[in-house]
Amino acid sequence: MSTELAAIAYLVAAVLFIVGLTRLSSPATARSGNRLAAIGMLVAVVVTLLDTGILDYVWIVVGLVVGTAIGAVLARTVAMTSMPELVAVFNGLGGGASALVAASAFLAVPGGNELVTLLTLALSVLVGSVTFTGSLVAYGKLAGRIPGRPVTFPGQVVVDGVLALGALVAVGWFTATGEPIVLWALGGIALVLGLTRVFPIGGGDMPVVIAFLNSLSGIAASMAGFALDSSILIIAGALVGASGLILTGIMVRAMNRTLVGVLAGGFGGDDSSGGGGTIGDRPVRRGTAEDLAIVLAYADSVVIVPGYGLAVAQAQHALRDLADELGSRGVEVRYAIHPVAGRMPGHMNVLLAEADVSYDLLHELDDVNPDMARTDVALVVGANDVVNPAAREDPGSPIYGMPIVDVDRARHAIVIKRSLSPGFAGIDNPLFYEENTSMFFADAKSALEDLTREVKQA
């Protein structure tokens, strides 16, 4: 293949990446954007194989077949509740692949690399290795295989500092000498650093961590592209890195945190303890399906706030059935989507899309909060911290300043939850004890099915 033709093909692939990424900004166009980006990647792979003159396709075909089979199985078997874990694994594999590609590029031309090439090789190995092990820890926390709470040890800060300094020294040493042993040492240090940096981060911050690790995987790929002199790899990696950083910024602002604060760890835990706090001896109002169905059926407007509990119960279809039934009775139904609801960016959007909920019904905080005081019913399904009024009213709360859905300002709030257990932030929620709040303690799916049945009879 001629150089000019390859350059044109790479340009087409890059345009497809950019257009595809742009279309991912809206749920209505996300699927087509994903297809365009996939076509762009196919073009990039085919052109690279032809341009580099690779004639032995045996291992490439084997990898393609094995990878496609694994992907097809995962696409059909992984539940929506496990999607965050799958994304974490993908991030890790992307970073690990970039580190291996960089190392392979060095081995292919031992002693013949320029200074800039050695630097980019070292950076790719560093960032890719940190991403690999960090993502594995994120997967373990999300899957419940390791504690979701921050895991620390004495001297954590000192150890991390020594590891970071050692990694920087190794990058400089390898860049100056090109010694293979230094590159392997750098990879080992980076692998350990990825573990020690993500273990101290609580489960509540995992959506931010996933977005940041996604960015790092792109940066590692872009660095590998510089080392390989591959323009398409540089572009693809830069797009992933930049979009991941932008998403990370959106997530930390939605939590009123800073990226440094998140990476420092030590905040929050998980929602699996089953324990629960109460505010003094204040009681809660318990609702039944019959009572709450009447409130819903005769409301003029309902705002639904989904959370991770909806994903755990796989109740998205039951929620859509209830919303459809309310809509058939003339009730205005909208969904309030908080940026950090769930365990990965866009978790609730994906979950509701699986249930064919109309994109027009999904609204951001700025759209629903101004109308919340005029809303008859706010129905909270498995959400906790994102509807906690302490974030708005209690300066001493660890989530103070975090934007929330103002559920407590609705005329009536219905909270479907299995218990009074705290959310990821590990704090109680005053919403549960408000006079206009009714608690419906049940699994989200069974609760929604009961409500739908009772609404039909109301």
C-alpha positions, 0 to 999 in steps of 0.5 A, a space after each residue: 500500500 502506498 504511503 499516500 493511500 495509507 495516510 488518507 485511510 488513516 485520516 478517514 479512520 480518525 474522522 470516524 473516531 471523532 464523529 463517533 465520539 461526538 455522537 456518543 454525547 447523546 443517548 439518541 445517537 450513541 449507538 450509531 456513534 459506537 458503530 462509526 467508531 468501530 468501523 473506524 477502528 476496523 479501517 485502521 487495523 486493516 490499513 496497518 496490516 497492509 501498510 506494514 507488510 505483515 504477511 503472516 496472519 496466522 496469529 492475527 486471525 487466531 487473536 481475532 477469533 478468540 477475541 471475538 468469541 470472548 466479546 460475544 459471550 460477554 455481550 450476551 452474558 454480563 448483566 447490567 449490574 456487572 457492566 461497571 466491572 466489565 468497563 474496569 476490566 476493559 480499561 485495564 486490558 487497554 493499559 496492559 496492552 499498551 505497555 506490552 506493545 511499547 515493550 515489544 517495540 523496544 525489543 524489536 529494535 534493541 539499542 537502536 531507539 532515539 532519545 524521544 522514542 525511549 522516553 515515550 516507551 517508558 511513559 507508555 509502560 509506566 502509565 499502562 502498567 498503573 492502569 492495568 493493576 489499578 483497574 483490576 483493583 477497581 474491578 474487585 471493589 465493584 464486584 465485591 471481591 475485595 472490600 469497597 471501603 478504603 483499604 490502607 496500611 501504616 506508612 501508605 503515603 511514604 510507600 506511595 511517594 517512594 514508588 512514585 519517585 522510583 518510577 520517575 527515576 526509572 523513566 529518566 534512567 531508561 531514557 538516558 541508557 536504554 537498559 532493558 533491565 531498567 524498563 522491566 524494573 519500571 514496569 514492576 514498580 508501576 504495577 505495584 503503584 497501581 495497586 497501592 493507589 486504588 486500594 485506598 479509594 472507597 467504592 463511592 468514588 469508583 465512578 470517578 476512578 473508572 473515568 480516570 483510568 479510562 483516560 490513562 489507558 488512552 494516554 498509554 496508547 497515545 504514548 505507544 503510538 509515538 514510540 511506534 510512529 503510528 499516527 492513528 494510534 496517537 489520535 485514537 489514544 489522544 481522543 480516549 485520553 481527552 474524553 476520559 479527562 473531560 468525563 472525570 472532570 464532570 464526575 468530580 464536579 458532580 460530587 463536589 470533590 477534586 481529582 486529587 481528593 479522590 485519588 488521595 483515597 480514604 473517603 466513603 465505603 460501600 453499600 453492602 454492609 446492610 447496617 443502617 444508621 438513624 438520626 436519633 430516635 426519629 421514626 420513618 413512615 412506612 408505606 404499603 403498595 396499596 397506599 403508595 399506588 393511590 398517591 402515584 395514580 392520582 398525581 399530576 406529575 412524577 419524577 423518578 430518580 433511579 440509583 444503583 439499587 435499580 441495577 442490583 434488582 434488575 428492575 429497569 423493565 418493571 420501572 418502565 412498566 410502572 411509568 407506562 401505566 402512570 403515563 396511560 393515566 395522564 400522569 407526567 413522568 420524567 426521570 432525573 439522572 444524576 451524573 454519579 448515580 450507579 457505579 460508572 459514568 452513564 450507568 443509569 442512562 444505559 440501564 434505562 436504555 436497555 428497557 427502551 425508556 424514551 430518551 426524551 424522558 431523561 433529564 439532568 438536575 438543572 432541568 428537574 430541580 427548579 420544578 421539584 417544588 411543583 412536583 406531586 411525587 418524587 419516586 426514588 428507586 435505589 438511590 441514596 447519596 444523590 438525594 441526600 439533603 445533607 449535601 445542601 444543608 449540613 456544612 459538616 457533612 462529607 458530601 456537603 456542596 455536592 449537587 443533588 436531586 432535590 427530592 425532599 422539596 417535592 410534595 411527596 417523596 417515595 423511597 424504595 430501598 431494602 433498608 436504612 443502610 447508608 450509601 457509598 459515603 457511609 452517612 445517614 440520609 435525613 430524607 428518610 425521616 422527613 414528614 413528606 417521605 414514605 419508605 417502601 422497604 423491599 427489593 426494587 423489582 418486587 416493589 415496582 411490580 406491586 406498585 404497578 399492579 395496585 396502580 392498575 386497580 386504583 
